[in-house]
Amino acid sequence: MITRATFGSKVFGKYQHYMGRVLEHQALLFMAAMMLVNGLNYLYAFALARLLGAESYGAYTAFASLFLILSLWPLSLQHISARYRAMSQDIWPLAIAKPSFGVWE
């Protein structure tokens, strides 16, 4: 029986050290890209605040906050369905139609 601890060594074998280095490199690139995007987002918000003025920027942030709050329900539903699907449980017990490979049965 293959456990989580031995899965990497069984699959990658002698390339396990190399794969670890590749994943580490990709993680560092992802972190650098996220820092760049966050910095650009900060500059965008600063420029937008200067261009719009206090009242218009306040309306913009209120709308953006409302949009984020309203998007929590679909995002949480997506997260829950992906989690149940990953655990190989049937998530459609009461559904009339069941999706299969992008086509509704």
C-alpha positions in Angstrom: 0.0 0.0 0.0 1.3 3.4 -1.0 0.9 6.0 1.7 1.3 9.8 1.3 4.8 9.7 2.8 6.1 7.2 0.2 4.1 8.4 -2.8 6.7 10.9 -4.0 9.6 8.4 -3.8 7.6 5.7 -5.6 6.6 8.0 -8.4 9.7 10.1 -8.9 12.3 7.6 -7.7 15.8 8.9 -8.4 14.4 12.2 -9.7 12.8 13.1 -6.4 15.5 15.7 -5.5 15.3 17.3 -8.9 11.5 17.5 -8.7 11.8 19.1 -5.3 14.1 21.8 -6.7 11.8 22.4 -9.6 8.8 22.8 -7.4 10.8 25.1 -5.1 11.8 27.2 -8.1 8.2 27.4 -9.3 7.0 28.4 -5.8 9.6 31.3 -5.7 8.5 32.5 -9.2 4.9 32.4 -8.1 5.7 34.4 -5.0 7.6 37.0 -7.0 4.7 37.3 -9.5 2.2 37.7 -6.7 4.3 40.5 -5.1 4.5 42.2 -8.5 0.7 42.0 -9.0 0.1 43.3 -5.4 2.4 46.2 -6.0 0.7 47.1 -9.3 -2.7 46.8 -7.6 -1.5 49.3 -4.9 -0.3 51.7 -7.6 -3.5 51.4 -9.5 -5.6 52.1 -6.4 -3.4 55.1 -5.6 -3.7 56.5 -9.2 -7.4 55.9 -9.3 -7.9 57.7 -6.0 -6.0 60.7 -7.3 -7.9 60.8 -10.6 -11.4 60.3 -9.2 -11.3 62.4 -6.1 -12.6 61.5 -2.6 -16.4 61.2 -3.3 -16.1 59.2 -6.6 -13.4 56.9 -5.1 -15.6 56.3 -2.1 -18.4 55.2 -4.4 -16.0 53.0 -6.3 -14.7 51.3 -3.2 -18.3 50.8 -1.9 -19.3 49.1 -5.1 -16.2 47.0 -5.2 -16.7 45.9 -1.6 -20.4 45.0 -2.3 -19.3 43.0 -5.3 -16.8 41.1 -3.2 -19.3 40.4 -0.5 -21.9 39.1 -3.0 -19.3 36.9 -4.7 -18.6 35.0 -1.5 -21.7 32.7 -1.9 -20.8 31.4 -5.4 -17.1 31.1 -4.5 -17.9 29.1 -1.4 -20.2 26.8 -3.3 -17.5 26.2 -5.9 -15.0 25.4 -3.2 -17.4 23.0 -1.4 -18.3 21.2 -4.7 -14.6 20.9 -5.7 -13.7 19.5 -2.3 -16.5 16.9 -2.4 -15.6 16.0 -6.0 -11.9 15.5 -4.9 -13.1 13.2 -2.1 -15.0 11.2 -4.8 -18.3 11.6 -3.1 -21.6 12.0 -5.0 -22.5 15.7 -4.7 -25.7 15.5 -6.7 -27.9 13.2 -4.6 -31.0 15.3 -5.0 -30.4 16.8 -8.4 -32.7 16.2 -11.3 -29.9 16.2 -13.8 -26.3 15.2 -13.2 -23.4 16.7 -15.1 -21.1 14.3 -16.9 -18.1 15.4 -18.9 -19.8 18.8 -19.6 -23.0 17.3 -20.8 -26.1 17.0 -18.6 -27.6 13.5 -18.5 
